Amino acid sequence: MKNIKSLIVAVAVSLVLGACSTPKLGYFQGVQNGQSYELSQPIFVTLQPGDKLSILVSSKDPNLAYLFNLPIVGHYRTTSSEQSLNTNQVASYTIDQNGNIEFPVLGEMHVAGLTRKEVAQKIKLELVSRELLKDPTITVDFLDLTYGVMGEVRNPGRYGFDHDKLTLLDALSRAGDLTIYGVRENVLVAREENGRQTYYRVNLSNADDLYSSPVFYLKPNDIVYIEPNGRRAKESTEAGTAFSQPSLWISVASLLTTITMFIVKK
């Protein structure tokens, strides 16, 4: 009889604690103040065939600079004294299958495999070395490079690359962070490499695992997936929703406690 009483009490206490427990939501667990970690090799975004980019050439002399920008409707505005660049609209270049673009005046240029900075430097060097412009400023931007974030985040969707390098933490921050249902210990990143889809797992709670991961720096077209925890999976069914409510388990625990006290008194 004594063993039965003890068992009932233990079950009641476990139910109450289980109903009140909270999932582990912290990142970088165990990190000490001032502790440092070696990061994986930075991955800078490089251009590939099929990518689109904008290239804007500007100079102190706008009459010369406009010759090196793609003509589009509304791209320029003309006054009685000068022809100036309207920066509200910028034409785009599409890199062909050979990795080249056709640049005004300069002709065909190979840009595949280069970063934004390298493309800008290459164009500037050509303009200066050919004495076409003395003081060119070249601005290069990505137009269609994206990555995706799916699963248990506040704002899933596709996001554009607007930096030369982007970390997994940056991507999750832009997506509004994980919800309380997201599994932080098993984040999945899908990446297309050499014609194959490769999958990587990352533990956000472990700083060593995170910073040494080959997907700490994301690449264009990467997909980040946050899987739901067990509680979310149960809530996907009607019965699971009912059984996942803390109020239900607290009521059950209260009932068991009452029964236990009744038995003890006897």
C-alpha contacts under 8 A as a table, 3 or more apart, distances in Angstrom:
res1	aa1	res2	aa2	distance
1	M	4	I	5.16
1	M	5	K	6.34
2	K	5	K	5.15
2	K	6	S	6.27
3	N	6	S	5.11
3	N	7	L	6.13
4	I	7	L	5.06
4	I	8	I	6.21
5	K	8	I	5.24
5	K	9	V	6.29
5	K	260	T	6.32
5	K	263	I	7.38
5	K	264	V	7.24
6	S	9	V	5.17
6	S	10	A	6.15
7	L	10	A	5.09
7	L	11	V	6.17
8	I	11	V	5.15
8	I	12	A	6.19
8	I	256	L	6.82
8	I	257	T	7.62
8	I	260	T	6.43
9	V	12	A	5.14
9	V	13	V	6.22
9	V	256	L	7.63
9	V	257	T	6.61
9	V	260	T	6.62
10	A	13	V	5.21
10	A	14	S	6.13
11	V	14	S	5.10
11	V	15	L	6.18
11	V	253	A	7.78
12	A	15	L	5.24
12	A	16	V	6.35
12	A	252	V	7.88
12	A	253	A	4.66
12	A	254	S	7.33
12	A	256	L	5.89
12	A	257	T	6.08
13	V	16	V	5.22
13	V	17	L	6.19
13	V	253	A	7.18
14	S	17	L	5.16
14	S	18	G	5.87
15	L	18	G	5.00
15	L	19	A	6.04
15	L	249	W	6.22
15	L	250	I	7.03
15	L	252	V	7.83
15	L	253	A	5.80
16	V	19	A	5.21
16	V	20	C	6.30
16	V	249	W	6.86
16	V	250	I	5.67
16	V	253	A	6.03
17	L	20	C	5.15
17	L	21	S	5.93
18	G	21	S	5.17
19	A	245	Q	7.92
19	A	246	P	4.82
19	A	247	S	7.82
19	A	249	W	6.07
19	A	250	I	6.64
20	C	246	P	6.92
23	P	180	I	7.52
25	L	180	I	6.82
25	L	184	R	7.24
26	G	29	Q	6.47
26	G	205	S	6.51
27	Y	184	R	7.63
27	Y	204	L	5.68
27	Y	205	S	4.39
27	Y	206	N	7.30
28	F	31	V	5.82
28	F	204	L	6.51
28	F	205	S	4.64
28	F	206	N	5.31
28	F	207	A	5.01
29	Q	205	S	5.34
29	Q	206	N	6.13
29	Q	207	A	7.36
30	G	206	N	7.86
31	V	35	Q	6.69
31	V	207	A	7.26
32	Q	35	Q	5.36
37	Y	207	A	7.77
37	Y	208	D	7.07
37	Y	211	Y	7.08
38	E	211	Y	6.96
38	E	212	S	7.32
39	L	42	P	7.84
39	L	211	Y	5.07
39	L	212	S	5.90
40	S	211	Y	6.11
40	S	212	S	5.03
40	S	213	S	6.62
40	S	214	P	6.65
40	S	216	F	7.11
40	S	217	Y	7.96
42	P	165	K	7.33
42	P	217	Y	6.43
43	I	165	K	6.13
43	I	217	Y	5.85
43	I	218	L	7.41
43	I	219	K	7.49
44	F	115	T	6.90
44	F	164	D	5.33
44	F	165	K	4.84
45	V	115	T	6.01
45	V	116	R	7.99
45	V	164	D	5.36
45	V	165	K	6.04
45	V	219	K	6.65
45	V	220	P	7.41
46	T	112	A	7.20
46	T	113	G	5.12
46	T	114	L	5.00
46	T	115	T	4.51
46	T	116	R	7.31
47	L	51	D	6.45
47	L	111	V	6.91
47	L	112	A	4.99
47	L	113	G	5.25
47	L	114	L	5.70
47	L	115	T	6.37
47	L	116	R	7.87
48	Q	51	D	5.71
48	Q	95	I	7.06
48	Q	99	G	6.57
48	Q	112	A	4.89
48	Q	113	G	6.13
49	P	94	T	7.84
49	P	95	I	4.94
49	P	96	D	5.38
49	P	97	Q	5.08
49	P	98	N	6.79
49	P	99	G	5.04
49	P	100	N	7.80
49	P	112	A	6.38
50	G	94	T	6.01
50	G	95	I	5.12
50	G	96	D	5.97
50	G	97	Q	6.79
51	D	94	T	5.79
51	D	95	I	5.62
51	D	143	L	7.90
51	D	144	D	6.76
51	D	145	L	7.27
52	K	92	S	6.32
52	K	93	Y	5.49
52	K	94	T	4.51
52	K	95	I	6.43
52	K	142	F	6.58
52	K	143	L	5.49
52	K	144	D	5.96
52	K	145	L	7.98
53	L	92	S	5.46
53	L	93	Y	5.37
53	L	94	T	6.68
53	L	140	V	6.93
53	L	141	D	5.63
53	L	142	F	4.72
53	L	143	L	5.08
53	L	144	D	7.56
54	S	90	V	6.47
54	S	91	A	6.21
54	S	92	S	4.62
54	S	93	Y	6.12
54	S	139	T	7.91
54	S	140	V	5.67
54	S	141	D	5.28
54	S	142	F	6.62
54	S	143	L	6.78
55	I	69	N	7.45
55	I	90	V	7.70
55	I	91	A	7.77
55	I	92	S	7.20
55	I	93	Y	7.69
55	I	138	I	6.92
55	I	139	T	5.68
55	I	140	V	4.65
55	I	141	D	6.73
56	L	69	N	6.29
56	L	90	V	7.22
56	L	138	I	5.77
56	L	139	T	5.09
56	L	140	V	6.57
57	V	65	A	5.96
57	V	66	Y	7.42
57	V	68	F	6.36
57	V	69	N	6.25
57	V	136	P	6.53
57	V	137	T	5.79
57	V	138	I	4.84
57	V	139	T	6.62
58	S	62	P	6.76
58	S	65	A	5.30
58	S	66	Y	7.59
58	S	136	P	5.80
58	S	137	T	5.20
58	S	138	I	6.60
59	S	62	P	5.83
59	S	64	L	7.56
59	S	65	A	5.62
59	S	133	L	7.71
59	S	135	D	5.95
59	S	136	P	4.97
59	S	137	T	6.17
60	K	135	D	7.15
60	K	136	P	8.00
61	D	64	L	5.68
61	D	65	A	6.44
62	P	65	A	4.84
62	P	66	Y	6.04
62	P	82	E	7.96
62	P	83	Q	6.77
62	P	84	S	5.62
62	P	85	L	6.94
63	N	66	Y	5.87
63	N	67	L	7.45
63	N	82	E	7.11
63	N	83	Q	5.99
63	N	84	S	7.04
64	L	67	L	5.72
64	L	68	F	7.72
64	L	133	L	7.43
65	A	68	F	5.72
65	A	69	N	7.17
65	A	133	L	7.72
65	A	136	P	7.72
66	Y	69	N	5.32
66	Y	84	S	7.61
66	Y	85	L	6.79
67	L	70	L	7.95
67	L	104	P	7.06
67	L	105	V	7.56
68	F	103	F	7.46
68	F	104	P	5.13
68	F	105	V	6.57
69	N	91	A	7.94
69	N	104	P	6.60
70	L	90	V	7.93
70	L	91	A	5.88
70	L	92	S	7.88
70	L	104	P	6.86
71	P	75	H	6.56
71	P	91	A	7.30
72	I	75	H	5.21
72	I	76	Y	7.96
72	I	90	V	7.86
72	I	91	A	6.47
73	V	76	Y	7.64
74	G	77	R	6.89
74	G	86	N	7.33
74	G	89	Q	7.28
75	H	85	L	6.59
75	H	86	N	5.27
75	H	87	T	7.20
75	H	88	N	7.61
75	H	89	Q	5.69
75	H	90	V	6.84
76	Y	83	Q	6.94
76	Y	84	S	5.99
76	Y	85	L	4.89
76	Y	86	N	5.07
77	R	83	Q	6.09
77	R	84	S	5.85
77	R	85	L	6.64
77	R	86	N	6.46
78	T	81	S	7.99
78	T	82	E	6.23
78	T	83	Q	4.52
78	T	84	S	6.49
79	T	82	E	5.41
79	T	83	Q	6.17
86	N	89	Q	6.54
87	T	90	V	6.50
92	S	143	L	7.86
93	Y	101	I	6.59
93	Y	102	E	7.92
94	T	101	I	6.66
95	I	98	N	7.77
95	I	99	G	5.51
95	I	100	N	5.37
95	I	101	I	5.29
95	I	111	V	7.69
95	I	112	A	7.39
96	D	99	G	5.28
96	D	100	N	5.44
96	D	101	I	6.54
97	Q	100	N	7.46
98	N	110	H	8.00
99	G	110	H	5.68
99	G	111	V	5.95
99	G	112	A	4.54
100	N	108	E	6.37
100	N	109	M	5.33
100	N	110	H	4.26
100	N	111	V	5.75
100	N	112	A	6.75
101	I	108	E	5.67
101	I	109	M	5.46
101	I	110	H	6.55
101	I	111	V	7.14
102	E	106	L	7.91
102	E	107	G	5.26
102	E	108	E	4.43
102	E	109	M	6.30
103	F	106	L	5.54
103	F	107	G	4.90
103	F	108	E	5.98
103	F	109	M	6.77
104	P	107	G	5.96
106	L	109	M	7.68
106	L	126	E	7.63
106	L	127	L	7.94
111	V	114	L	5.62
111	V	119	V	6.36
114	L	117	K	7.94
114	L	118	E	5.70
114	L	119	V	6.18
115	T	118	E	5.13
115	T	119	V	6.27
115	T	164	D	7.41
116	R	119	V	5.22
116	R	120	A	6.29
116	R	140	V	5.70
116	R	141	D	6.84
116	R	142	F	7.90
116	R	164	D	7.34
117	K	120	A	5.16
117	K	121	Q	6.17
117	K	140	V	7.48
118	E	121	Q	5.04
118	E	122	K	6.06
119	V	122	K	5.11
119	V	123	I	6.30
119	V	140	V	7.37
120	A	123	I	5.33
120	A	124	K	6.12
120	A	138	I	5.36
120	A	139	T	6.54
120	A	140	V	6.28
121	Q	124	K	5.11
121	Q	125	L	6.05
121	Q	138	I	7.78
122	K	125	L	5.23
122	K	126	E	6.36
123	I	126	E	5.17
123	I	127	L	6.24
123	I	138	I	7.45
124	K	127	L	5.16
124	K	128	V	6.14
124	K	136	P	6.35
124	K	137	T	7.33
124	K	138	I	6.67
125	L	128	V	5.28
125	L	129	S	5.81
126	E	129	S	5.25
126	E	130	R	6.02
127	L	130	R	5.47
127	L	131	E	6.14
127	L	132	L	5.14
127	L	133	L	5.57
127	L	134	K	7.77
127	L	136	P	7.53
128	V	131	E	4.86
128	V	132	L	6.07
128	V	133	L	5.56
128	V	134	K	5.74
128	V	135	D	7.68
128	V	136	P	7.76
129	S	132	L	7.73
131	E	134	K	6.60
133	L	136	P	5.91
141	D	162	D	7.68
142	F	145	L	6.27
142	F	161	F	7.09
142	F	162	D	6.90
144	D	160	G	7.01
145	L	160	G	5.74
145	L	161	F	5.62
145	L	220	P	5.68
145	L	221	N	7.23
146	T	158	R	6.37
146	T	159	Y	5.33
146	T	160	G	4.24
146	T	161	F	5.58
146	T	220	P	5.42
146	T	221	N	5.60
146	T	222	D	7.96
147	Y	158	R	5.60
147	Y	159	Y	5.52
147	Y	160	G	6.52
147	Y	161	F	7.45
147	Y	219	K	7.51
147	Y	220	P	5.53
147	Y	221	N	4.58
147	Y	222	D	5.08
147	Y	223	I	5.96
147	Y	224	V	7.99
148	G	156	P	7.65
148	G	157	G	5.71
148	G	158	R	4.29
148	G	159	Y	6.21
148	G	221	N	6.95
148	G	222	D	6.36
148	G	223	I	4.63
148	G	224	V	6.05
149	V	153	V	7.75
149	V	156	P	5.27
149	V	157	G	5.51
149	V	158	R	6.39
149	V	159	Y	7.98
149	V	171	A	7.55
149	V	172	L	7.47
149	V	175	A	6.95
149	V	223	I	5.86
149	V	224	V	4.68
149	V	225	Y	5.97
149	V	226	I	7.97
150	M	153	V	6.97
150	M	156	P	5.08
150	M	157	G	6.48
150	M	223	I	7.40
150	M	224	V	6.08
150	M	225	Y	4.76
150	M	226	I	6.33
151	G	156	P	6.80
151	G	182	G	7.81
151	G	225	Y	5.48
151	G	226	I	4.74
151	G	227	E	5.84
151	G	228	P	7.19
152	E	156	P	7.87
152	E	178	L	5.80
152	E	179	T	5.61
152	E	181	Y	6.45
152	E	182	G	4.91
152	E	225	Y	7.85
152	E	226	I	5.22
152	E	227	E	6.23
152	E	228	P	6.03
153	V	156	P	5.88
153	V	172	L	7.66
153	V	175	A	6.31
153	V	176	G	6.42
153	V	177	D	5.65
153	V	178	L	4.20
153	V	179	T	5.23
153	V	182	G	7.13
153	V	226	I	7.06
154	R	175	A	6.22
154	R	176	G	5.03
154	R	177	D	6.26
154	R	178	L	6.32
154	R	179	T	6.02
155	N	175	A	4.75
155	N	176	G	5.64
156	P	175	A	5.93
157	G	175	A	7.64
161	F	164	D	7.65
161	F	166	L	7.57
161	F	220	P	7.39
163	H	166	L	6.45
165	K	217	Y	6.85
165	K	218	L	7.49
166	L	170	D	6.30
166	L	171	A	7.17
166	L	217	Y	5.59
166	L	218	L	5.66
166	L	219	K	7.68
167	T	170	D	5.10
167	T	171	A	6.43
167	T	215	V	7.99
167	T	216	F	5.44
167	T	217	Y	4.27
167	T	218	L	5.65
168	L	171	A	5.09
168	L	172	L	6.31
168	L	215	V	7.12
168	L	216	F	5.24
168	L	217	Y	6.03
168	L	218	L	6.16
169	L	172	L	5.19
169	L	173	S	6.08
169	L	216	F	7.82
170	D	173	S	5.10
170	D	174	R	6.27
171	A	174	R	5.27
171	A	175	A	6.41
172	L	175	A	5.01
172	L	176	G	6.49
172	L	177	D	5.14
172	L	178	L	7.17
173	S	176	G	5.19
173	S	177	D	5.02
174	R	177	D	7.25
178	L	181	Y	7.60
178	L	182	G	5.62
178	L	184	R	7.97
178	L	226	I	7.61
179	T	182	G	5.43
181	Y	228	P	5.55
181	Y	229	N	5.48
181	Y	231	R	7.18
181	Y	232	R	6.00
182	G	226	I	5.88
182	G	227	E	5.89
182	G	228	P	4.93
182	G	229	N	5.91
183	V	186	N	6.02
183	V	187	V	6.94
183	V	226	I	6.43
183	V	227	E	5.78
183	V	228	P	5.92
183	V	229	N	5.53
184	R	187	V	6.15
184	R	203	N	6.24
184	R	204	L	5.40
184	R	205	S	6.42
184	R	226	I	7.64
185	E	202	V	6.82
185	E	203	N	4.10
185	E	204	L	5.65
185	E	205	S	5.94
185	E	206	N	7.86
186	N	201	R	5.82
186	N	202	V	5.58
186	N	203	N	5.27
186	N	204	L	7.63
186	N	226	I	7.73
186	N	227	E	7.68
187	V	201	R	5.52
187	V	202	V	5.03
187	V	203	N	6.34
187	V	204	L	7.39
187	V	224	V	7.37
187	V	225	Y	6.27
187	V	226	I	5.40
187	V	227	E	7.09
188	L	199	Y	6.80
188	L	200	Y	5.73
188	L	201	R	4.81
188	L	202	V	6.50
188	L	224	V	5.86
188	L	225	Y	5.11
188	L	226	I	6.53
188	L	227	E	7.97
189	V	199	Y	5.74
189	V	200	Y	5.19
189	V	201	R	6.48
189	V	202	V	7.88
189	V	215	V	7.10
189	V	222	D	6.77
189	V	223	I	5.59
189	V	224	V	4.56
189	V	225	Y	6.25
190	A	197	Q	6.68
190	A	198	T	5.77
190	A	199	Y	4.59
190	A	200	Y	6.50
190	A	222	D	5.75
190	A	223	I	5.07
190	A	224	V	6.53
191	R	197	Q	5.67
191	R	198	T	5.22
191	R	199	Y	6.31
191	R	219	K	7.82
191	R	221	N	7.19
191	R	222	D	4.95
191	R	223	I	6.73
192	E	195	G	6.41
192	E	196	R	5.53
192	E	197	Q	4.47
192	E	198	T	6.05
192	E	221	N	7.67
192	E	222	D	7.29
193	E	196	R	5.26
193	E	197	Q	6.21
193	E	198	T	6.71
200	Y	215	V	7.23
202	V	209	D	6.56
202	V	210	L	5.97
202	V	213	S	6.93
203	N	206	N	5.55
203	N	207	A	7.91
203	N	209	D	6.05
203	N	210	L	6.04
204	L	207	A	6.76
204	L	209	D	7.55
204	L	210	L	5.81
205	S	210	L	7.97
206	N	209	D	5.42
206	N	210	L	6.23
207	A	210	L	5.04
207	A	211	Y	6.04
208	D	211	Y	5.59
208	D	212	S	6.08
209	D	212	S	5.52
209	D	213	S	6.05
210	L	213	S	5.42
210	L	216	F	6.47
211	Y	216	F	6.12
212	S	216	F	7.20
213	S	216	F	5.29
214	P	217	Y	7.06
215	V	218	L	5.56
218	L	222	D	6.51
219	K	222	D	5.72
228	P	231	R	7.83
228	P	232	R	5.72
228	P	233	A	6.45
229	N	232	R	5.51
229	N	233	A	6.40
230	G	233	A	5.00
230	G	234	K	6.18
231	R	234	K	5.22
231	R	235	E	6.28
231	R	244	S	6.97
232	R	235	E	5.01
232	R	236	S	6.45
233	A	236	S	5.34
233	A	237	T	7.78
234	K	237	T	6.01
234	K	239	A	7.97
234	K	240	G	4.48
234	K	241	T	6.50
234	K	244	S	7.25
235	E	238	E	6.89
235	E	239	A	7.75
235	E	240	G	4.79
235	E	241	T	4.25
235	E	242	A	7.92
235	E	244	S	6.85
236	S	240	G	6.80
236	S	241	T	7.00
237	T	240	G	5.04
237	T	241	T	6.19
238	E	241	T	5.20
238	E	242	A	6.66
239	A	242	A	5.29
239	A	243	F	6.35
240	G	243	F	5.14
240	G	244	S	5.94
241	T	244	S	5.25
241	T	245	Q	6.76
242	A	245	Q	5.73
242	A	248	L	7.65
243	F	248	L	6.83
243	F	249	W	7.70
244	S	248	L	7.84
245	Q	248	L	5.58
245	Q	249	W	7.07
246	P	249	W	5.35
246	P	250	I	6.09
247	S	250	I	5.07
247	S	251	S	6.11
248	L	251	S	5.17
248	L	252	V	6.31
249	W	252	V	4.92
249	W	253	A	6.00
250	I	253	A	5.02
250	I	254	S	6.01
251	S	254	S	4.99
251	S	255	L	6.17
252	V	255	L	5.08
252	V	256	L	6.25
253	A	256	L	5.11
253	A	257	T	6.08
254	S	257	T	5.05
254	S	258	T	6.21
255	L	258	T	5.13
255	L	259	I	6.28
256	L	259	I	5.04
256	L	260	T	6.07
257	T	260	T	4.97
257	T	261	M	6.19
258	T	261	M	5.18
258	T	262	F	6.22
259	I	262	F	5.06
259	I	263	I	6.26
260	T	263	I	5.13
260	T	264	V	6.09
261	M	264	V	5.00
261	M	265	K	6.19
262	F	265	K	5.32
262	F	266	K	6.55
263	I	266	K	5.16
